[in-house]
Each structure stands twice: as C-alpha cells, then as structure tokens.
C-alpha cells in the first residue's frame, strides 16, 4: 500500500511542474507568432519585439495572485 501511495504523491508533485512547462511552451509559441503579427499588422521592430515580453509580464501578473489564492485555500 505504501508504493501506491508514494506513486500518487509523485504524480501530485509532477502535475504543477508539467503545467509550468506547458505554460512556458505556450509563451514560446507567442515568440514564433510575433513574426506573423508583425507582418500582418505592419508593426515596426520595436513594437513587435515588445509582444513576447508582455506575455511574460501578464504571466507574472496572473500567476502571483493565483499563487496567493492557492496558498490561502491550502491553509483551510
């Protein structure tokens, strides 16, 4: 019974790590899409290069309150 319990704990620990990799992969795809957005909207290089940085910024803005909420819910 200890092995199955240890396996469940390992899976529960791996889920947030895998979700973080998924989120970073999404952010990486935004970097690739920047070239297409630049061409479609006729943006100058300075503006087009800000787009991936904004995605990282909004990831920070969204992840910090979510982490605080998860911390609060976990204490109950």
PyMOL Python script that loads the backbone (N, CA, C, O; Angstrom):
from pymol import cmd

cmd.read_pdbstr("""\
ATOM      1  N   UNK A   1       0.828  -1.188   0.000  1.00  0.00           N
ATOM      2  CA  UNK A   1       0.000   0.000   0.000  1.00  0.00           C
ATOM      3  C   UNK A   1       0.874   1.254   0.000  1.00  0.00           C
ATOM      4  O   UNK A   1       0.454   2.304  -0.488  1.00  0.00           O
ATOM      5  N   UNK A   2       2.050   1.151   0.530  1.00  0.00           N
ATOM      6  CA  UNK A   2       2.944   2.306   0.586  1.00  0.00           C
ATOM      7  C   UNK A   2       3.422   2.693  -0.804  1.00  0.00           C
ATOM      8  O   UNK A   2       3.593   3.878  -1.088  1.00  0.00           O
ATOM      9  N   UNK A   3       3.645   1.699  -1.686  1.00  0.00           N
ATOM     10  CA  UNK A   3       4.112   2.014  -3.033  1.00  0.00           C
ATOM     11  C   UNK A   3       3.085   2.792  -3.833  1.00  0.00           C
ATOM     12  O   UNK A   3       3.439   3.745  -4.527  1.00  0.00           O
ATOM     13  N   UNK A   4       1.816   2.405  -3.749  1.00  0.00           N
ATOM     14  CA  UNK A   4       0.792   3.127  -4.497  1.00  0.00           C
ATOM     15  C   UNK A   4       0.596   4.536  -3.941  1.00  0.00           C
ATOM     16  O   UNK A   4       0.323   5.470  -4.694  1.00  0.00           O
ATOM     17  N   UNK A   5       0.737   4.688  -2.626  1.00  0.00           N
ATOM     18  CA  UNK A   5       0.617   5.997  -2.010  1.00  0.00           C
ATOM     19  C   UNK A   5       1.790   6.888  -2.422  1.00  0.00           C
ATOM     20  O   UNK A   5       1.611   8.080  -2.669  1.00  0.00           O
ATOM     21  N   UNK A   6       2.984   6.309  -2.493  1.00  0.00           N
ATOM     22  CA  UNK A   6       4.158   7.061  -2.925  1.00  0.00           C
ATOM     23  C   UNK A   6       4.017   7.462  -4.388  1.00  0.00           C
ATOM     24  O   UNK A   6       4.407   8.565  -4.771  1.00  0.00           O
ATOM     25  N   UNK A   7       3.461   6.573  -5.205  1.00  0.00           N
ATOM     26  CA  UNK A   7       3.240   6.886  -6.624  1.00  0.00           C
ATOM     27  C   UNK A   7       2.257   8.025  -6.794  1.00  0.00           C
ATOM     28  O   UNK A   7       2.449   8.884  -7.655  1.00  0.00           O
ATOM     29  N   UNK A   8       1.207   8.048  -5.986  1.00  0.00           N
ATOM     30  CA  UNK A   8       0.230   9.136  -6.058  1.00  0.00           C
ATOM     31  C   UNK A   8       0.862  10.461  -5.653  1.00  0.00           C
ATOM     32  O   UNK A   8       0.594  11.493  -6.268  1.00  0.00           O
ATOM     33  N   UNK A   9       1.705  10.434  -4.614  1.00  0.00           N
ATOM     34  CA  UNK A   9       2.377  11.660  -4.184  1.00  0.00           C
ATOM     35  C   UNK A   9       3.309  12.182  -5.266  1.00  0.00           C
ATOM     36  O   UNK A   9       3.407  13.391  -5.475  1.00  0.00           O
ATOM     37  N   UNK A  10       3.994  11.271  -5.957  1.00  0.00           N
ATOM     38  CA  UNK A  10       4.895  11.679  -7.032  1.00  0.00           C
ATOM     39  C   UNK A  10       4.113  12.329  -8.165  1.00  0.00           C
ATOM     40  O   UNK A  10       4.533  13.352  -8.706  1.00  0.00           O
ATOM     41  N   UNK A  11       2.993  11.745  -8.521  1.00  0.00           N
ATOM     42  CA  UNK A  11       2.160  12.308  -9.591  1.00  0.00           C
ATOM     43  C   UNK A  11       1.631  13.678  -9.185  1.00  0.00           C
ATOM     44  O   UNK A  11       1.621  14.603  -9.999  1.00  0.00           O
ATOM     45  N   UNK A  12       1.192  13.819  -7.944  1.00  0.00           N
ATOM     46  CA  UNK A  12       0.690  15.113  -7.473  1.00  0.00           C
ATOM     47  C   UNK A  12       1.784  16.181  -7.474  1.00  0.00           C
ATOM     48  O   UNK A  12       1.503  17.361  -7.682  1.00  0.00           O
ATOM     49  N   UNK A  13       3.014  15.773  -7.243  1.00  0.00           N
ATOM     50  CA  UNK A  13       4.121  16.722  -7.281  1.00  0.00           C
ATOM     51  C   UNK A  13       4.520  17.062  -8.710  1.00  0.00           C
ATOM     52  O   UNK A  13       5.006  18.164  -8.965  1.00  0.00           O
ATOM     53  N   UNK A  14       4.327  16.145  -9.640  1.00  0.00           N
ATOM     54  CA  UNK A  14       4.717  16.386 -11.026  1.00  0.00           C
ATOM     55  C   UNK A  14       3.711  17.236 -11.793  1.00  0.00           C
ATOM     56  O   UNK A  14       4.084  17.898 -12.762  1.00  0.00           O
ATOM     57  N   UNK A  15       2.457  17.232 -11.386  1.00  0.00           N
ATOM     58  CA  UNK A  15       1.423  17.974 -12.118  1.00  0.00           C
ATOM     59  C   UNK A  15       1.745  19.472 -12.213  1.00  0.00           C
ATOM     60  O   UNK A  15       1.667  20.013 -13.316  1.00  0.00           O
ATOM     61  N   UNK A  16       2.101  20.173 -11.131  1.00  0.00           N
ATOM     62  CA  UNK A  16       2.417  21.601 -11.278  1.00  0.00           C
ATOM     63  C   UNK A  16       3.647  21.853 -12.156  1.00  0.00           C
ATOM     64  O   UNK A  16       3.703  22.846 -12.882  1.00  0.00           O
ATOM     65  N   UNK A  17       4.621  20.960 -12.086  1.00  0.00           N
ATOM     66  CA  UNK A  17       5.814  21.117 -12.919  1.00  0.00           C
ATOM     67  C   UNK A  17       5.446  20.989 -14.397  1.00  0.00           C
ATOM     68  O   UNK A  17       5.897  21.781 -15.225  1.00  0.00           O
ATOM     69  N   UNK A  18       4.636  20.001 -14.719  1.00  0.00           N
ATOM     70  CA  UNK A  18       4.238  19.801 -16.114  1.00  0.00           C
ATOM     71  C   UNK A  18       3.360  20.955 -16.607  1.00  0.00           C
ATOM     72  O   UNK A  18       3.462  21.352 -17.768  1.00  0.00           O
ATOM     73  N   UNK A  19       2.510  21.492 -15.750  1.00  0.00           N
ATOM     74  CA  UNK A  19       1.701  22.649 -16.141  1.00  0.00           C
ATOM     75  C   UNK A  19       2.579  23.877 -16.387  1.00  0.00           C
ATOM     76  O   UNK A  19       2.292  24.685 -17.271  1.00  0.00           O
ATOM     77  N   UNK A  20       3.645  24.013 -15.604  1.00  0.00           N
ATOM     78  CA  UNK A  20       4.574  25.124 -15.832  1.00  0.00           C
ATOM     79  C   UNK A  20       5.263  24.968 -17.180  1.00  0.00           C
ATOM     80  O   UNK A  20       5.423  25.952 -17.903  1.00  0.00           O
ATOM     81  N   UNK A  21       5.677  23.748 -17.536  1.00  0.00           N
ATOM     82  CA  UNK A  21       6.286  23.518 -18.850  1.00  0.00           C
ATOM     83  C   UNK A  21       5.289  23.804 -19.966  1.00  0.00           C
ATOM     84  O   UNK A  21       5.661  24.348 -21.006  1.00  0.00           O
ATOM     85  N   UNK A  22       4.032  23.444 -19.760  1.00  0.00           N
ATOM     86  CA  UNK A  22       3.002  23.725 -20.754  1.00  0.00           C
ATOM     87  C   UNK A  22       2.830  25.230 -20.946  1.00  0.00           C
ATOM     88  O   UNK A  22       2.726  25.706 -22.076  1.00  0.00           O
ATOM     89  N   UNK A  23       2.801  25.973 -19.854  1.00  0.00           N
ATOM     90  CA  UNK A  23       2.655  27.427 -19.940  1.00  0.00           C
ATOM     91  C   UNK A  23       3.847  28.060 -20.639  1.00  0.00           C
ATOM     92  O   UNK A  23       3.673  28.961 -21.460  1.00  0.00           O
ATOM     93  N   UNK A  24       5.041  27.608 -20.331  1.00  0.00           N
ATOM     94  CA  UNK A  24       6.232  28.160 -20.979  1.00  0.00           C
ATOM     95  C   UNK A  24       6.255  27.801 -22.464  1.00  0.00           C
ATOM     96  O   UNK A  24       6.728  28.589 -23.283  1.00  0.00           O
ATOM     97  N   UNK A  25       5.754  26.631 -22.813  1.00  0.00           N
ATOM     98  CA  UNK A  25       5.651  26.264 -24.225  1.00  0.00           C
ATOM     99  C   UNK A  25       4.690  27.170 -24.965  1.00  0.00           C
ATOM    100  O   UNK A  25       4.929  27.528 -26.119  1.00  0.00           O
ATOM    101  N   UNK A  26       3.604  27.540 -24.305  1.00  0.00           N
ATOM    102  CA  UNK A  26       2.655  28.476 -24.910  1.00  0.00           C
ATOM    103  C   UNK A  26       3.299  29.839 -25.117  1.00  0.00           C
ATOM    104  O   UNK A  26       3.113  30.476 -26.154  1.00  0.00           O
ATOM    105  N   UNK A  27       4.055  30.277 -24.122  1.00  0.00           N
ATOM    106  CA  UNK A  27       4.737  31.568 -24.231  1.00  0.00           C
ATOM    107  C   UNK A  27       5.771  31.515 -25.350  1.00  0.00           C
ATOM    108  O   UNK A  27       5.963  32.501 -26.062  1.00  0.00           O
ATOM    109  N   UNK A  28       6.434  30.384 -25.510  1.00  0.00           N
ATOM    110  CA  UNK A  28       7.414  30.234 -26.584  1.00  0.00           C
ATOM    111  C   UNK A  28       6.737  30.319 -27.947  1.00  0.00           C
ATOM    112  O   UNK A  28       7.314  30.865 -28.888  1.00  0.00           O
ATOM    113  N   UNK A  29       5.539  29.793 -28.065  1.00  0.00           N
ATOM    114  CA  UNK A  29       4.826  29.878 -29.345  1.00  0.00           C
ATOM    115  C   UNK A  29       4.437  31.316 -29.665  1.00  0.00           C
ATOM    116  O   UNK A  29       4.294  31.669 -30.836  1.00  0.00           O
ATOM    117  N   UNK A  30       4.265  32.147 -28.648  1.00  0.00           N
ATOM    118  CA  UNK A  30       3.974  33.563 -28.890  1.00  0.00           C
ATOM    119  C   UNK A  30       5.179  34.228 -29.554  1.00  0.00           C
ATOM    120  O   UNK A  30       5.019  35.089 -30.419  1.00  0.00           O
ATOM    121  N   UNK A  31       6.375  33.832 -29.152  1.00  0.00           N
ATOM    122  CA  UNK A  31       7.584  34.372 -29.787  1.00  0.00           C
ATOM    123  C   UNK A  31       7.639  34.039 -31.262  1.00  0.00           C
ATOM    124  O   UNK A  31       8.051  34.873 -32.069  1.00  0.00           O
ATOM    125  N   UNK A  32       7.235  32.846 -31.626  1.00  0.00           N
ATOM    126  CA  UNK A  32       7.210  32.447 -33.032  1.00  0.00           C
ATOM    127  C   UNK A  32       6.133  33.219 -33.789  1.00  0.00           C
ATOM    128  O   UNK A  32       6.339  33.627 -34.932  1.00  0.00           O
ATOM    129  N   UNK A  33       4.998  33.413 -33.152  1.00  0.00           N
ATOM    130  CA  UNK A  33       3.883  34.103 -33.809  1.00  0.00           C
ATOM    131  C   UNK A  33       4.147  35.589 -33.992  1.00  0.00           C
ATOM    132  O   UNK A  33       3.440  36.244 -34.757  1.00  0.00           O
ATOM    133  N   UNK A  34       5.140  36.131 -33.315  1.00  0.00           N
ATOM    134  CA  UNK A  34       5.433  37.558 -33.417  1.00  0.00           C
ATOM    135  C   UNK A  34       5.759  37.967 -34.848  1.00  0.00           C
ATOM    136  O   UNK A  34       5.365  39.045 -35.294  1.00  0.00           O
ATOM    137  N   UNK A  35       6.477  37.111 -35.565  1.00  0.00           N
ATOM    138  CA  UNK A  35       6.813  37.436 -36.957  1.00  0.00           C
ATOM    139  C   UNK A  35       5.563  37.570 -37.818  1.00  0.00           C
ATOM    140  O   UNK A  35       5.485  38.450 -38.676  1.00  0.00           O
ATOM    141  N   UNK A  36       4.597  36.704 -37.589  1.00  0.00           N
ATOM    142  CA  UNK A  36       3.355  36.764 -38.366  1.00  0.00           C
ATOM    143  C   UNK A  36       2.535  37.997 -37.990  1.00  0.00           C
ATOM    144  O   UNK A  36       1.959  38.645 -38.864  1.00  0.00           O
ATOM    145  N   UNK A  37       2.479  38.322 -36.715  1.00  0.00           N
ATOM    146  CA  UNK A  37       1.744  39.504 -36.264  1.00  0.00           C
ATOM    147  C   UNK A  37       2.394  40.764 -36.824  1.00  0.00           C
ATOM    148  O   UNK A  37       1.710  41.690 -37.258  1.00  0.00           O
ATOM    149  N   UNK A  38       3.717  40.785 -36.807  1.00  0.00           N
ATOM    150  CA  UNK A  38       4.445  41.944 -37.331  1.00  0.00           C
ATOM    151  C   UNK A  38       4.118  42.164 -38.804  1.00  0.00           C
ATOM    152  O   UNK A  38       3.888  43.293 -39.238  1.00  0.00           O
ATOM    153  N   UNK A  39       4.100  41.073 -39.569  1.00  0.00           N
ATOM    154  CA  UNK A  39       3.824  41.199 -40.998  1.00  0.00           C
ATOM    155  C   UNK A  39       2.361  41.570 -41.255  1.00  0.00           C
ATOM    156  O   UNK A  39       2.080  42.409 -42.111  1.00  0.00           O
ATOM    157  N   UNK A  40       1.436  40.959 -40.528  1.00  0.00           N
ATOM    158  CA  UNK A  40       0.012  41.208 -40.755  1.00  0.00           C
ATOM    159  C   UNK A  40      -0.410  42.622 -40.377  1.00  0.00           C
ATOM    160  O   UNK A  40      -1.221  43.236 -41.071  1.00  0.00           O
ATOM    161  N   UNK A  41       0.139  43.142 -39.278  1.00  0.00           N
ATOM    162  CA  UNK A  41      -0.266  44.460 -38.802  1.00  0.00           C
ATOM    163  C   UNK A  41       0.718  45.562 -39.156  1.00  0.00           C
ATOM    164  O   UNK A  41       0.554  46.709 -38.739  1.00  0.00           O
ATOM    165  N   UNK A  42       1.755  45.206 -39.940  1.00  0.00           N
ATOM    166  CA  UNK A  42       2.766  46.175 -40.388  1.00  0.00           C
ATOM    167  C   UNK A  42       3.374  46.942 -39.208  1.00  0.00           C
ATOM    168  O   UNK A  42       3.456  48.170 -39.225  1.00  0.00           O
ATOM    169  N   UNK A  43       3.795  46.200 -38.198  1.00  0.00           N
ATOM    170  CA  UNK A  43       4.367  46.803 -36.998  1.00  0.00           C
ATOM    171  C   UNK A  43       5.861  47.030 -37.169  1.00  0.00           C
ATOM    172  O   UNK A  43       6.533  46.238 -37.830  1.00  0.00           O
ATOM    173  N   UNK A  44       6.387  48.091 -36.588  1.00  0.00           N
ATOM    174  CA  UNK A  44       7.847  48.260 -36.589  1.00  0.00           C
ATOM    175  C   UNK A  44       8.501  47.246 -35.643  1.00  0.00           C
ATOM    176  O   UNK A  44       7.828  46.659 -34.795  1.00  0.00           O
ATOM    177  N   UNK A  45       9.808  47.046 -35.791  1.00  0.00           N
ATOM    178  CA  UNK A  45      10.520  46.050 -34.985  1.00  0.00           C
ATOM    179  C   UNK A  45      10.394  46.316 -33.489  1.00  0.00           C
ATOM    180  O   UNK A  45      10.234  45.379 -32.706  1.00  0.00           O
ATOM    181  N   UNK A  46      10.463  47.575 -33.089  1.00  0.00           N
ATOM    182  CA  UNK A  46      10.410  47.900 -31.657  1.00  0.00           C
ATOM    183  C   UNK A  46       9.106  47.425 -31.026  1.00  0.00           C
ATOM    184  O   UNK A  46       9.118  46.848 -29.939  1.00  0.00           O
ATOM    185  N   UNK A  47       8.012  47.658 -31.682  1.00  0.00           N
ATOM    186  CA  UNK A  47       6.699  47.265 -31.144  1.00  0.00           C
ATOM    187  C   UNK A  47       6.530  45.749 -31.187  1.00  0.00           C
ATOM    188  O   UNK A  47       6.009  45.153 -30.245  1.00  0.00           O
ATOM    189  N   UNK A  48       6.970  45.127 -32.277  1.00  0.00           N
ATOM    190  CA  UNK A  48       6.815  43.671 -32.404  1.00  0.00           C
ATOM    191  C   UNK A  48       7.649  42.934 -31.359  1.00  0.00           C
ATOM    192  O   UNK A  48       7.242  41.871 -30.891  1.00  0.00           O
ATOM    193  N   UNK A  49       8.798  43.474 -30.986  1.00  0.00           N
ATOM    194  CA  UNK A  49       9.646  42.809 -30.001  1.00  0.00           C
ATOM    195  C   UNK A  49       9.119  42.958 -28.574  1.00  0.00           C
ATOM    196  O   UNK A  49       9.566  42.241 -27.679  1.00  0.00           O
ATOM    197  N   UNK A  50       8.191  43.861 -28.350  1.00  0.00           N
ATOM    198  CA  UNK A  50       7.600  44.028 -27.020  1.00  0.00           C
ATOM    199  C   UNK A  50       6.556  42.936 -26.742  1.00  0.00           C
ATOM    200  O   UNK A  50       6.311  42.610 -25.581  1.00  0.00           O
ATOM    201  N   UNK A  51       5.948  42.375 -27.768  1.00  0.00           N
ATOM    202  CA  UNK A  51       4.863  41.403 -27.584  1.00  0.00           C
ATOM    203  C   UNK A  51       5.251  40.191 -26.719  1.00  0.00           C
ATOM    204  O   UNK A  51       4.519  39.879 -25.780  1.00  0.00           O
ATOM    205  N   UNK A  52       6.360  39.498 -26.988  1.00  0.00           N
ATOM    206  CA  UNK A  52       6.695  38.364 -26.106  1.00  0.00           C
ATOM    207  C   UNK A  52       6.967  38.802 -24.668  1.00  0.00           C
ATOM    208  O   UNK A  52       6.651  38.073 -23.728  1.00  0.00           O
ATOM    209  N   UNK A  53       7.551  39.985 -24.492  1.00  0.00           N
ATOM    210  CA  UNK A  53       7.797  40.478 -23.135  1.00  0.00           C
ATOM    211  C   UNK A  53       6.484  40.729 -22.403  1.00  0.00           C
ATOM    212  O   UNK A  53       6.383  40.480 -21.202  1.00  0.00           O
ATOM    213  N   UNK A  54       5.496  41.214 -23.113  1.00  0.00           N
ATOM    214  CA  UNK A  54       4.196  41.462 -22.489  1.00  0.00           C
ATOM    215  C   UNK A  54       3.527  40.154 -22.055  1.00  0.00           C
ATOM    216  O   UNK A  54       2.838  40.113 -21.036  1.00  0.00           O
ATOM    217  N   UNK A  55       3.734  39.093 -22.828  1.00  0.00           N
ATOM    218  CA  UNK A  55       3.163  37.801 -22.439  1.00  0.00           C
ATOM    219  C   UNK A  55       3.796  37.330 -21.137  1.00  0.00           C
ATOM    220  O   UNK A  55       3.086  36.835 -20.262  1.00  0.00           O
ATOM    221  N   UNK A  56       5.129  37.471 -20.981  1.00  0.00           N
ATOM    222  CA  UNK A  56       5.782  37.103 -19.732  1.00  0.00           C
ATOM    223  C   UNK A  56       5.288  37.984 -18.592  1.00  0.00           C
ATOM    224  O   UNK A  56       5.090  37.500 -17.477  1.00  0.00           O
ATOM    225  N   UNK A  57       5.087  39.267 -18.860  1.00  0.00           N
ATOM    226  CA  UNK A  57       4.593  40.179 -17.824  1.00  0.00           C
ATOM    227  C   UNK A  57       3.206  39.762 -17.358  1.00  0.00           C
ATOM    228  O   UNK A  57       2.950  39.709 -16.155  1.00  0.00           O
ATOM    229  N   UNK A  58       2.303  39.464 -18.295  1.00  0.00           N
ATOM    230  CA  UNK A  58       0.954  39.069 -17.909  1.00  0.00           C
ATOM    231  C   UNK A  58       0.931  37.704 -17.251  1.00  0.00           C
ATOM    232  O   UNK A  58       0.060  37.429 -16.425  1.00  0.00           O
ATOM    233  N   UNK A  59       1.891  36.833 -17.610  1.00  0.00           N
ATOM    234  CA  UNK A  59       2.029  35.563 -16.895  1.00  0.00           C
ATOM    235  C   UNK A  59       2.374  35.824 -15.436  1.00  0.00           C
ATOM    236  O   UNK A  59       1.848  35.162 -14.542  1.00  0.00           O
ATOM    237  N   UNK A  60       3.264  36.797 -15.192  1.00  0.00           N
ATOM    238  CA  UNK A  60       3.620  37.170 -13.827  1.00  0.00           C
ATOM    239  C   UNK A  60       2.416  37.756 -13.099  1.00  0.00           C
ATOM    240  O   UNK A  60       2.133  37.391 -11.957  1.00  0.00           O
ATOM    241  N   UNK A  61       1.712  38.664 -13.764  1.00  0.00           N
ATOM    242  CA  UNK A  61       0.546  39.318 -13.151  1.00  0.00           C
ATOM    243  C   UNK A  61      -0.537  38.287 -12.817  1.00  0.00           C
ATOM    244  O   UNK A  61      -1.217  38.410 -11.798  1.00  0.00           O
ATOM    245  N   UNK A  62      -0.696  37.286 -13.662  1.00  0.00           N
ATOM    246  CA  UNK A  62      -1.710  36.273 -13.395  1.00  0.00           C
ATOM    247  C   UNK A  62      -1.276  35.212 -12.408  1.00  0.00           C
ATOM    248  O   UNK A  62      -2.104  34.675 -11.671  1.00  0.00           O
ATOM    249  N   UNK A  63       0.024  34.897 -12.382  1.00  0.00           N
ATOM    250  CA  UNK A  63       0.468  33.790 -11.540  1.00  0.00           C
ATOM    251  C   UNK A  63       0.641  34.174 -10.077  1.00  0.00           C
ATOM    252  O   UNK A  63       0.424  33.334  -9.204  1.00  0.00           O
ATOM    253  N   UNK A  64       1.020  35.397  -9.780  1.00  0.00           N
ATOM    254  CA  UNK A  64       1.234  35.793  -8.390  1.00  0.00           C
ATOM    255  C   UNK A  64      -0.086  35.785  -7.599  1.00  0.00           C
ATOM    256  O   UNK A  64      -0.131  35.171  -6.533  1.00  0.00           O
ATOM    257  N   UNK A  65      -1.157  36.435  -8.070  1.00  0.00           N
ATOM    258  CA  UNK A  65      -2.420  36.343  -7.308  1.00  0.00           C
ATOM    259  C   UNK A  65      -2.970  34.916  -7.230  1.00  0.00           C
ATOM    260  O   UNK A  65      -3.571  34.534  -6.226  1.00  0.00           O
ATOM    261  N   UNK A  66      -2.764  34.138  -8.286  1.00  0.00           N
ATOM    262  CA  UNK A  66      -3.223  32.754  -8.261  1.00  0.00           C
ATOM    263  C   UNK A  66      -2.471  31.963  -7.204  1.00  0.00           C
ATOM    264  O   UNK A  66      -3.071  31.169  -6.479  1.00  0.00           O
ATOM    265  N   UNK A  67      -1.164  32.169  -7.109  1.00  0.00           N
ATOM    266  CA  UNK A  67      -0.365  31.502  -6.079  1.00  0.00           C
ATOM    267  C   UNK A  67      -0.783  31.914  -4.686  1.00  0.00           C
ATOM    268  O   UNK A  67      -0.834  31.083  -3.779  1.00  0.00           O
ATOM    269  N   UNK A  68      -1.085  33.192  -4.507  1.00  0.00           N
ATOM    270  CA  UNK A  68      -1.539  33.665  -3.193  1.00  0.00           C
ATOM    271  C   UNK A  68      -2.889  33.030  -2.832  1.00  0.00           C
ATOM    272  O   UNK A  68      -3.115  32.646  -1.685  1.00  0.00           O
ATOM    273  N   UNK A  69      -3.774  32.926  -3.819  1.00  0.00           N
ATOM    274  CA  UNK A  69      -5.082  32.316  -3.579  1.00  0.00           C
ATOM    275  C   UNK A  69      -4.919  30.825  -3.250  1.00  0.00           C
ATOM    276  O   UNK A  69      -5.585  30.312  -2.350  1.00  0.00           O
ATOM    277  N   UNK A  70      -4.040  30.135  -3.975  1.00  0.00           N
ATOM    278  CA  UNK A  70      -3.807  28.731  -3.686  1.00  0.00           C
ATOM    279  C   UNK A  70      -3.220  28.546  -2.292  1.00  0.00           C
ATOM    280  O   UNK A  70      -3.553  27.581  -1.605  1.00  0.00           O
ATOM    281  N   UNK A  71      -2.357  29.455  -1.872  1.00  0.00           N
ATOM    282  CA  UNK A  71      -1.784  29.388  -0.547  1.00  0.00           C
ATOM    283  C   UNK A  71      -2.858  29.576   0.515  1.00  0.00           C
ATOM    284  O   UNK A  71      -2.849  28.892   1.539  1.00  0.00           O
ATOM    285  N   UNK A  72      -3.784  30.501   0.273  1.00  0.00           N
ATOM    286  CA  UNK A  72      -4.862  30.755   1.222  1.00  0.00           C
ATOM    287  C   UNK A  72      -5.828  29.568   1.291  1.00  0.00           C
ATOM    288  O   UNK A  72      -6.251  29.180   2.380  1.00  0.00           O
ATOM    289  N   UNK A  73      -6.171  29.002   0.162  1.00  0.00           N
ATOM    290  CA  UNK A  73      -7.095  27.859   0.133  1.00  0.00           C
ATOM    291  C   UNK A  73      -6.447  26.640   0.781  1.00  0.00           C
ATOM    292  O   UNK A  73      -7.121  25.856   1.449  1.00  0.00           O
ATOM    293  N   UNK A  74      -5.151  26.483   0.586  1.00  0.00           N
ATOM    294  CA  UNK A  74      -4.455  25.327   1.137  1.00  0.00           C
ATOM    295  C   UNK A  74      -4.368  25.346   2.660  1.00  0.00           C
ATOM    296  O   UNK A  74      -4.186  24.293   3.270  1.00  0.00           O
ATOM    297  N   UNK A  75      -4.489  26.493   3.278  1.00  0.00           N
ATOM    298  CA  UNK A  75      -4.375  26.598   4.736  1.00  0.00           C
ATOM    299  C   UNK A  75      -5.649  26.178   5.446  1.00  0.00           C
ATOM    300  O   UNK A  75      -5.608  25.911   6.647  1.00  0.00           O
ATOM    301  N   UNK A  76      -6.757  26.110   4.767  1.00  0.00           N
ATOM    302  CA  UNK A  76      -8.035  25.774   5.416  1.00  0.00           C
ATOM    303  C   UNK A  76      -8.079  24.337   5.827  1.00  0.00           C
ATOM    304  O   UNK A  76      -9.078  23.884   6.386  1.00  0.00           O
TER     305      UNK A  76
END
""", "prot")
cmd.dss("prot")
cmd.show_as("cartoon", "prot")
cmd.util.cbc("prot")
cmd.orient("prot")
